[in-house]
């Protein structure tokens, strides 16, 4: 677990294509959601992703206006990506996966876990500000992996879902493997 935690919470910059991306932040997630980009699938998605993730939140917010303009859309539709399409898209996916890696959780019965109507990013922001002391003025530049780990750790420390790792995780993986084996033999 500690290597996943360290990689997620202290990711450093990353080169995707020819662009140097910053660690993925809450602000990046908000801006990508604004553009309705969940997964980088097209050339325009890629350039939006790079344009946002290579800047801090305030700079990305300004950049979006240019990107969404007719000239910006034309420019980024023809702009080279800096390498083979499939490789660059895979690098983008890996960047997202590494920056958002979370532990497996073991839920505590009756822990009050409910589904709420508020968007998950807003819920994370609210918890971070109200319970963890994050600054409302700078939270949008907080690395999202660190923010999620902080929330999950706080939840565990207060009797919520337990982060499972090491021997517990290995035991669960073994049980899942045996269950699949049993299902394969029965069919």
C-alpha positions, -999 to +999 in steps of 0.1 A: +000+000+000+027+025+009+040+027-026+005+034-040+000+060-013+034+077-019+030+076-057-005+091-055+002+117-027+036+129-040+033+123-078+056+149-092+053+161-128+049+138-158+055+141-195+026+131-217+033+135-254+056+166-253+037+183-225+049+185-189+018+180-167+015+190-131+002+166-104-035+162-110-055+185-087-091+191-076-091+221-099-081+200-129-109+176-121-134+204-119-122+219-152-123+186-170-158+180-157-168+214-170-157+202-205-174+169-199-142+150-204-142+118-183-117+099-205-093+112-231-105+096-263-100+122-291-074+148-302-095+176-288-099+158-255-062+153-253-054+189-260-080+200-234-065+176-209-030+189-215-041+225-215-057+221-181-033+197-164-002+216-174-015+247-156-027+255-121-065+260-116-066+298-122-045+295-153-065+266-166-098+285-161-085+313-183-070+289-209-104+272-213-119+304-228-093+303-256-097+265-261-135+268-264-133+297-289-138+288-326-102+297-333-090+276-304-111+246-315-097+249-350-061+252-337-063+222-314-081+201-340-050+203-362-023+207-336+001+176-335+000+155-304+037+149-302+038+112-308+018+081-318-019+086-309-024+053-290+008+057-270+000+092-259-036+084-250-023+054-229+001+078-212-027+102-204-048+073-189-018+061-169-013+097-155-049+098-144-048+063-128-015+071-109-028+104-097-061+090-085-051+056-071-070+048-040-069+018-015-095-009-013-119-002+015-137-025+039-170-008+049-181-008+084-217-019+089-240+009+097-213+035+091-238+059+077-225+056+042-253+070+020-256+082-016-260+120-017-272+142-045-241+165-043-214+159-069-185+138-055-160+165-062-181+190-042-185+165-014-147+159-013-141+197-013-166+202+016-151+174+037-116+187+031-125+222+041-148+215+070-131+185+086-095+186+074-087+223+075-080+228+038-080+264+027-110+273+005-088+298-014-061+272-024-080+239-024-084+238-061-046+235-065-045+206-040-033+173-055-065+152-058-049+119-048-036+134-016-070+150-009-088+116-014-063+098+008-067+125+035-105+120+034-103+082+035-077+082+063-098+106+084-129+084+078-110+054+089-096+071+120-132+081+129-146+045+127-156+045+090-145+023+062-112+006+069-084+009+044-072-026+036-037-034+024-009-059+029-019-093+043-056-084+045-057-074+009-037-105-001-062-127+018-092-110+000-075-115-033-069-152-026-105-156-016-117-139-048-093-162-068-107-193-052-142-181-058-135-177-095-118-211-096-149-226-080-172-209-105-151-221-134-152-257-122-190-256-117-197-243-152 
